[in-house]
C-alpha cells in the first residue's frame, strides 16, 4: 500500500504521477490530465492503467482550429516585431518536448507556446473560441510556473501566478494525491454521472456509452457571422495587451539590447 502524509502532498504528488507512469506506461502528461479531469476513479484507473481512451462522438469544423492557429501566429509575429524593433535577440525552436501536456488545446493536435528568457519561462495559453478548461489551467498552476492566459473572443488577458493561489493549489494537490494513491492501491472509487455516457469501461454496469455517430459540429450562419466578426475585431487589441504583459513579466527592458529571448513552439507530449 502506498503511504501518504497529507503534509507532504506537495512534494509527493509528482512522485505519485511518476509511479503511475512507470506502472502503466501512460505518459506523465496523460496521468496528470486524467487525474485532474475525471470524477470516477474507476474510469481514471482504466484510462491510465489500460491506456484506454474516450472515443470522440463528433467531428469539428476545422474553422475552430484555424482560429487558434491564426491567433497563435499573430501573437508570435507581434512579439517578434516588438523585440526586433528594440534589437533584442530572438531564437525560434520547435524541438523541445513538455511533460505538462497541451497548453494550447482547442480540439486536438495543438502546440504549446512558451517564451523563455533570463532564466524565466512563461507558458502562453491562447484561447480563440469561447470556453475554458479549468482542469487544464489547474495543471499548469501545479507546475509552479506562471501562465499567461489569452482569451481572444472576450478580449481578456490574465497572468496567473501560482503564488496567488497557494491555498487552492495545496488543497487540490491533496485531493489529486489521494486519488492517485487509491488507484495505485487498486481501490479506486466508482462514481456514476455524466462520464458514464462516454466511458470506455464496457464491463461496468453503469456504462451508458452509445456507438458514436460522428456527427459534424459547425456553426449556424448567424452564429458564424458573429463569431468571425468578434474574432477579427478582438484579435489585435488582445494580443497587443498580451505581448505587453509577457514582456513585463519576463522583465525585458525594451530600452536595453541585452536580453536574449527563446520563443518556443514546443510539440506537446502525448
N, C-alpha and C positions, 0 to 999 in steps of 0.2 A: 504494500500500500504506500502511496506517495505521501510523504509528510509535508505539511504546510502550516507555517506560523503566519497569522494574518499580519503581524507587524513587519514581516519580511516579504510581503506580497510584491512590493515594487521591485525588489531585487530578484525574486524567484520567477516572476511571470515570464521573462524572456527564456529562462531555463525550461519552464514548462512547455512553452511553444517549441523549443528545440527538442525536447523529449518526444513530443507528439510528432514532430518532423522525422526524427530518427526511427520511431516505432512504425510509422505509417508509410513513409516515403513521400507524403504530400509536402509541398514546399512550405517554408515558414510563412511566406506571404499568404498562402491559401489557408493555413491553420489559423493565423491571426484574423483573417477576414471571416472565416466561418464562425469562430468563437464570438466575434463581435456582432454578427448579423443574424444569428439563429436563436430562436427561443427554445425549441425542442432539442434537448441534448442527444436524444436517440438519433435524430436527423443529423446533428453536427458530427456525432461519432461515425455515422455511416459515411458521410461525405469525406471526413478526414481519413479514417482508418481504411475504408474500402475504395477510396479515391473515386467516389461516385460524383455525379453532377446532376443538377436540376435542368431538365430539358426545357429550352425556351418554347413558349407557346405562341410566339409571334415573330414576324419579320418586320423590320422597321425601315421606313423610308430613309434612304441614305442622306437626305437633307439634314437630319439631326446630327449625323456625324460630320458632315461637311461644315456646318455652322461651327462646330467645335474646332475643327482643323483651321478654319479661317481665323477664328478668334485667337487661337494659339499662335498662328503665324504672324498676325498683325501685332500681337504683343511683343514677340521676339524682334520683329522688324523695328518697332518703335523703341525698344530697349537698346538695340544695336545703334540706332541713329543717335540716341541721347548720349551714349558712351563715346562713339567715334567722333561726334562733334566736339567733344572735350579732350580728345586724344587718349582716351582710356583704352588699353589693350583688351581685345576680345578673342576668345577661342571657342569655336563650336565643336562639340564632340558628341558622338552617338553610341560609344562602345560600353558605357557603364551600365551596370545592372543593379536594381534596387531590390532589397528584401522586404520593403514595406508594402508592395503591391501597387496597383494602378492608382496614380494620383489624378489622372485626367480622364475619368471614365464617364462617357455618356451612354454608350451602348456596349461597344466591345473593341478590343484591339487598339486601345489608345496608348499614348506615351505620356510619361510624366515629365514635367518641365521643372528644372532645378537651376538656380543661379548660385554660383559659388565664387567667393572672393574673400581675401583677407582672413582665411581660415574659417569663414562662416558659410553656412549652407541655408538657402531659402527655397523650399519647395513652393511651387505655384500651382494652385488648383483652379483651373478656368472652367466655369460652367456657362455654356452657351444656350442652354434651354432652361425652362422653368423646372424647379425641383432641386432637392439637396439631400444627399445620402449622409445622414448624421453618423451612421455607423462607420462610414469611410472616414469622415472628419475625425472621429474619435481615435481611429487607429493612428492617424498622423500626430495627434496630440500625445499619444502614448509613446511615440518615438523620441520625444524630448526636443524636437526641432520646432521652430515657429513655422506657421503655414500662412501663405498669402492666398486668401480666398477671393476670387474674382467672379462676380455674377453679372454677366452681360445683360441679360433681359431685365434685371431690376436696377442696373447701374450701381451695384453695391460692391465696395472693396473693403475687406476686413482682414487685418493682420491678427491672427490667432496665436497667442503665446502660451505655451503650456504652464508657465508660472502664474498666469492669470486664472487658471482652472485647476489648481493643485488639489483642492478638496474633491472635486469631481473625478479627477484622474485617479486619486488614491482609492476612492470608493469603487470606481469602475474596474480597476486592476484587481481589487479583492473579488469582485463578482466573477470576472473572467478567469482568475486563478482557481477559484473554487470549481468552476465549470470544467476547466482543464484537468483538475485533479480527479473529478468524478469520471471523466472519460478515460483517463489513464488507468483508473482503478477498475474500469469495466462496470460502473454503476451510474450511467447517465440517466437523468430524469426524462420521462416521456411526457410531453406537453402537447395537447391537441389544440388545434386552432387553424388559422389561415394556411400555415405551412403544410397542412395535410393535403391541400389541393394541388401541391406541386412536389410531393415527397417521392424520392426515388426508392424508398424502403417498401418494396412491394409486399413483403410479408407482414407488415404492420396492419392490424385490424382496423385502424383508423384512417388508412390511406384512402383518399378520395381523388386520386390523380386520374384524369381522363387523358385519352390519347390526344396529343397536341394537334390542333387543327391548322397550325402555322398561318394564322390569319395575317394579313398585311395591314400594318398600322401606319396611317398617314393622316395629315390634317385636312379638314374640310376647307373649301375655298376661302370662306370668310376668316377662319382661324389662321390660315396660311398667310393671307394678306396682312393681317395684324401682326403676326409673329415676325415676318420678314421685315416689315417696316420698323418695328420696335428694335429688332436686332441691328439693323443698319444705322438707326438713329443713335442707339446707345453705345455702339462698339467703340468708337474712338474716344469719346469722353471717359468711358470706363477704363480702357487700357491706359490712357494717359495718366489717370489717377493711380492706377496700379503700378505703373513704372515709377512714379514719384515715391510711393510708399515703399517699393522694393529698394530703391536707391538709398532712401533714408534708413531703412532697417539694416542694410549692409554697410552703412557708414561710408558710402562712396562720395568723396568730395569732388564734385564736378569741376571745381576750380583748380584742382591739382591733378597732374597727369601721372599719378603714382600707382594707381590701382590696376590690377590685372584681374579680369573677370572671365570666368568659365561659364558659358551658357550651355547647359547640358540637357539635351533631349534624350533621356535615358530610356532604353527599352525596358518595359516593366517586367518583373518576374512573373512567371506563370504559376 
